[in-house]
Amino acid sequence: MKFSLKIRSLSIEDSNIIKGVGILLIAFHNFFHWVQPRAKENEFDFKLSGIHDLVNGISNQPLESINLLFSFWGHFGVQLFIFISGYGLMKAYKDKQFSWGSFVSKRINKLWPTFFFAIFLFYSLFRVFYMGYSIELGVIKEYLLRISFLSNFIPNKAFSLSGPWWFYSMIVQLYLIFPLLLIIHKRIGNYALVLFSALMYLVTYIFNPWFVEHGSSLYFFFVANIPVFVFGMILGSKKETHYNHLIGIGALILFTLGNFYYSFWYFSHLMFTIIGLVIIYQIFLKSKGNSIFYKTTLFYGEISMYFFAVHGFLRTPFIELSVKYNHPLMTIVWSIGFIILSTIVALALKLVVSYYSEILKFLSDWSKSITSKIALYLINGLKSIMQICTVFLFLLISLRIYEYLLLHYHHEMHNIDIYTLIDAIFRDLLIGIGFIGFLTLPYLILYRLSKAIARSVIYTFITLVVFINIGLIQYYDFTLIPLDRVIYAYSWKSIYELSNTTEYNILTIFPFIISFIGIGTAITFSNRLQFKRVFIIIFPFIAFFLAITHNNYIPKEYKFENEEKYYYTNNKLLYFIKDIIRYKPTEELNLAEIGASINDYREVFKDRNYLSLNYPFLRVPDQGDPIGSYFNKTNNSRPPNIVIIIVESLCTPVSGPYSYKSSFTPFLDSLTEHSLYWRNNVATSERTFGVLPSILASLPYGKKGFLNLNLDMPEHKSLINILKKNDYTSRFFYGGWTQFNNMNIFMELNQIDSIINQFDSHDSIPPNKNGFSWGYSDRAILQSTFSTIPDSSDSYLSIYLTLSTHSPFMLKNESYYMQRALDHMKTLDILEKKMPGYLKNQKNLATFLYFDDELRNFFNKYKQRKDYENTIFVITGDHRGIIFSRTTQIDVYHTPLIIFSPLLKRAHEFGGVTSHADLTPTFINFLENNYQIETPNKVSWLGGLLDTSTEFHSQKRMAFMRNNRDIRDYINGKYYLASDNLYELSDTMHLKKIYNESIKNRLKHELHDFKNLNQFAFMGLQKQVTSSIEQLVSITYDFEDSIPPFYQESVRKVNASSGSTAIIMEHNQIYGGIAPNLILGNHISRVYIKVSFKALTTNLGSQNPIFVISLGKEDQNIIWEGIDFMNNSGTTNQWITHTISKTLFLNPKDSKGSELKLYLWNQHGTEMYYDDIKIDIKVKKI
């Protein structure tokens, strides 16, 4: 035997022999490695156990040798295909000039039809008739992912549908990089290719373990396969190859070592290729023969492309037979049967592809023969719309990528992975083509009139669609909920205020600029796009089909494992439009159902005594006092003070002993250890709009939330008005705009004594870059307690709603708290890979540390007061914050509930599921039982009593209202319904998805009953909304151009708020006029008063003047109330705006002739100017 050989260039027949050997190795490997016993191959990662399993298996079960050898080494047949691809491409293109686009297009056009029909025809038939599965959208999505050659880029998706198909994505990647490798070869030579291969070896050695750990491998990509591919290219660049057996011996040694040692394993793919080629040369190519063995191998090489496409899924029935009979010889028989069936199907696939090519050629020739002017006009118009469609699809893909990057930049989005991105892109592409399908006919008509106008109109429209999409994506990034019908729940002023909470900076504006430039560039280049006429003719049919079936590609919530993935997958513009269309602001209630709904609802609440059919929630209050035994009596025997602190966005991820993200409220956590603590507490709504009606009055929701009823909120029993009748003084502290969500009207309706929303300006929340500020910081709100509430024995109710932990998360001493947050993170047991998620939320977390500090200061100062010992503090959150990813569907409502007091006998932690709606019923019963306060005997409360079970326990039955005012979530005991998904609830509000149609349908029916009653309860009220409210006065006085007689004596020249004149109230003047007296008419049940004015205090008396509202008749006061409107603002050198809002409740029989007076009462010598008076008075008639 010669020690060295000259090997000529490979012919097409030689190549097919190599392919034949490769495909048979692959096929037998893909069969045998699913049959026991097997030796796990080291194809994509190294495991030493594999070679031991091989050796031990052969020595212990010799009859299984074929099985074991193919299962362990058969996969190397893939390397022969990679080699022959590199070799063939180099032979074909080394002396040619070609463009990258034309090359890639040609390669994919050769590969794609076979792959397409293998999936959509043969695999689909196999799936339906053998596997018994249907072809659903999820499967189509997997199909599209496969034929797009992107599946390898998604962890754990490389083997989806049919394992061997991972090869297609990888080989296309090699096609994409081949032109670059060819340039390197031509300009530098083969040494550069060798160096590039060495670099890829190094990259693979360093990074492949990480890829394997994350459900992938670099062998799924071109990187790890470059050495074999380049080896083929190098041999292909030569006319003949000089081979020395020393090379073969060295390859054999390295290959052997690669089976035992990890560091050598990376070379085993190339080494096997060398060894395999030598063996193939010696057996087949050295002396070609006519043996059946040679011809069979050549045959399989010729059909290898078709065989490879179908064999992966056809092995399944034969593997099942092998497992069933479990005999070495029978396994070989079944493997041969598998090869025969795959051969037959491969030939059928080859025939289908052949027919497809012929049909395509016929249609292409026919389309080229068209000469009719009308037909050519249609073809040109369709070509234009295809160019536009290409631009539009490119923009949709870009928007999806932008959204993906934006979300991952700002948030932890573990559920939004590459696969979710690809899924979203596919859906957008299908819907986008369908959208163009809808526009095709109008475009063709316009195109007939003017090509330029047609293109301008549609591109303007597309630009508008893109800009709106960007805005909606940025909204979603801010709220993590797509914009929907929620816009109907807010006034335009509220929407404007909310929009200002987002900072508009270069990162906000930049996408619009880039998209504008991108659209212009795409339009310019789109004119260069050329399409074959046959595809131009086919396009409108495909587009129209996708248009009429577009609903099939819109995500359905029940098919997603979590909301986060569902919300992301939706196209934000389409989601918005669809939801707006579905929304019915005046949805008719089926009155025929009401009786049944009332009966069924009350069947769920058998333990309650309901009183009326017309008022479905009216009932006798629950009996019992679940918290009374935990408290001592007050030292003065008077009812205790109650302080309710509602913390913006306080939730489990950032606070408490069960914080799964580690707590950022250390003081509050320490307070919890000395408190009554409910770890399974929930809010009733997704945002702040529901917290006040729920905590303070346990109220039904109404259509858009109770507060949305505005001036038409019905009278009700609340913690505020019940305690007022029992001599409590009530105050509401809020640093923001009290008109937001109509909070002021709700408080006034409940006869709150004071709304305190003006504080020390030094404690305001800093404005964001838009100049927007929510108002005042938590320090301002909490510290105002000590200048507002007298330290006396009188009982009081204080309600605080904080703001500092609300977006945009602005703090005056931001740098200090940002560092505090960072230092705090370092003290926590945070895995290094999770730290980026914390850093993304650093600004948000810093505000919780700030709140916690201010809460500590608040308690430290409160302890110095005499009334501290007789005070009960309630601390909870309004809802879950937009911070970190949600873990479950109920997570958005989960917020801690803490009751602390010096009166507590002992601390206790409860596992019972409770809600905000349980607080008012519980505290009223507690005060009635222990302090004999007067309580109502009829209420319309949704909630019950706090569950004081120590262990996890749930008897809660209630619905929740989402931010868009949908009621789709419902809990009954341990079951939780979210849209159409059913979950089982466990401790700390964890959910486990379950499948029980009976329970799900029962909960859906209960939810339906509640929604009917919730609408029915307000139905009569809704019919009155447009007719019952009358505007009595709406006027503004600036005292410049004309001065009404009522004010003339008090007008003075001064540097006014606006202009040069203002009203003066001198230090010796007892009364300061605000408005002329008004005489009321008949049947008025309420008077809504809102007055604002600007004041400049030049000399402050011993006490503040007060704003008086009085209503009298025949010299007798029906209502008289004095309001300290200055809130200790003192003497200032600047004009300060003061706003007073009040609702007066009248007996309609007494309203006629009643006189309404508004004035300032100055008993203590204050001197001030006031200007720009705005008066708005409305009345409600019955």
C-alpha angles and dihedrals in degrees: 000000000000114000092216133034140195109225119197125222116286118256125214088262090052090051091051090052090054090047090048092054090044096050093048091049090050095046096049090044093051089051102042098043089068094052124080131272096043139156110226107240124233094226104130101008138016125255119169090207090072097071091043090053089051096050095042092044094053093045093047099037110024092174088063093057095107091049093049097044094050094043092052104036106015093090089073087080085084089065090058089057092048090049095049090047092055091043095048095045092051092050091049100044110024093099099031133095113222141151122250092236096052092046095051092043092053094048094048092044088057093049103035105066092054092048093044096053092041089059105033098037114022100029091044091052090048091047094051102038102033105025094035095225127137125233103248130172091264089058092046087052089055089048092053091046090054098047090046087061090228101111094096090062092063118077113248092006102092092093099040118138094355122013101217091058090082084086094070095063092046096048091049088054089054089050089052093052098039096087089055092049090049091053090051090051094049096045102036108010140234093310089068089052090052090050090049090051090051089052091052089050089055093048091049092048092052102039108027094084090057092049092049091050089055097050099269142077136216087236086073086065136056092256099078093036097053095094094060092041092049090047087058091047093051093051089044091056091061130075091218136005127228109217125191120193088227085072090054092047091049090048091050092051093049091045091052092049089049090063092057106030128054096214092055094043092081089065095049095087093058093039092054090050090056092046092045093050091050091051093046090049093051095045103034116009105039092070115008114218142182096238120139087241091058094044093048092051091047090049093053090047090055093052095034094113092056095038092052091051095058109026096080097069096031092065092070101086092044092049088052090052092048091051091047096052096030099195125133095228094044089050089057090048091052091047090055090048088053091052091049094050091045089051093052093047091045090055090049089051090049089053092050092050090048091052090046091054092049093048091047091051091049092050091045092052091046093050091050090054094059111114104159112124093224092048091048090049089053092046092049091047092049090047088054092049090049089054089050091046090053091053091047093050091048089053092049091052091048091050091051092051090047090051092048093050093043093053094046090048094055104028147032102255106173092157093054104077134157091275090056089050092051090046090052092047092051092050091048092049093051092045091043093055088047090051090054087047089061090050097046099088096044089046093052091051092050090042089057090057097043130349093202094050092046093053093042093052096048094044090049089051092048091048089053091049091050094048092049089048091053090051092049091048090053090049089051091049088054098046104019086226120093116244111263140144089328087099088074090060095062135060118239089254091054091048089052091050092049093048090055092060087074114081113235109210139141091288089056096047097035096077090056091051093046093046091050091052090042093052091050092049092046091050090052094050095039090074088065093057112110127195132188112256093237091060091045090057093046095046101079091053092052092044093049092048090052090046095057092042097043093116089069091065097048109101117256113215096220090060093060125083093218140015094240092064092042094051093047095048092055118092100242097220094047091045090053095047094046093049093047090051092048093049115101111192092191100036111177117240116225099232091189088069097050097083092051092044091052092050094045093045092051090047087062089051099045090150092065129082108224118195111193142034093205091053101042098189097043109117148140112279117258117263124233142065109235096175103036096091091059095061137073119217119264116265092241096043090236119126111276124256113255120213116187116192113191107193119206110246096348105164146148098271091065106024144043140026092294096052106140089197095046121262126277095188104075095164094049089048090054090048089053090062089063097041145071101268129191111196093184101055124137137194118228096229139041095235141028095274091084103042102083097048090044101046097036102036111008088230134177114256107238120208097300101014126296094268091056089071085078112182091003097065104136120237114266144163114269139167088254101053095037091053091044089061087053094056098264119146112221131204134180117207116197128153097201139066104306092200088066108110086358092277092152092055091049091051093047091047087056091050096245110186097220138010107201113195105138116086143158107309090219087070097052120127109258114251120251122235090283090058090249123140127175089219127253133016128245089257091058093048097045098039092050085072092080096054095041109041117061114230095238141123093261114114118243143178117219123189121192126188111188129209113183094091091055122100132296081045097212122174130178092223092040098146091055094051093042088058090044089054091050092048090048091052090055090057092053126085094248120159113236092239090055096049094087088062091056093046090054088057096039094114092049092047092049090062091056090054087051092050090048091053092050091048089054090050090048093054094042090056094041090056089064091062124091092226092057092087090058098045131104116204122205117193124185141137126254092226141321113300128237091256128118121351120300113253099200140007092257092048091090090066098039112111132150124257118207127178113189130175141152083233092067116115092202142349121252139178119218130206097192117116110248138169140209087255090067096062101078095045090047097048094045090053091045093053093043093050097044105027103023095234118174111262134184121259093210127049140161096218120153095197131073132202125311112270108238097187110139094211125052108291132159128192092144116137113183146119127235131219119224126217091262087054093250116143103213104130124080138170128203115172110304094348126089126191119202111180102305098339125098124211138181114231124222137172119313087022097285116162131211118193112236135181115226114135093190094057093039092053091048092053092045089053092050090049091050090052092051092049090051092051092043089057095040092052090062099032097101090046093052091055090057098048099095097041108037101062119075128184108234102173133004113164143137127209122196095163095225113104101020129010119205114232091246090068103032098100092052100047116114136179107250142137089277130194087258120008127348106296134068141159117268127210105194124213093253094045113105098192130039116194119233102168139351114267117269129213114215127220136220130312099008113158100173139024117201112202127188120172128171129178140158119244135193113197112207098171124018117211127215089279135017120266113246133224109238127206113186133172118190145161129204093353093308122113116233091177129010123172133167119202125197094222097172096066092204094303088144127187111343139174093222138067113259124198115230123192126193122189123180140164118209121202117211139182099246089222091061099046099087111096095004113145120224117206128188118186147132117257110209110183099151108054106266118160118204145151122225130191145165096044114192117190125188118175125173130176133205118219127196 
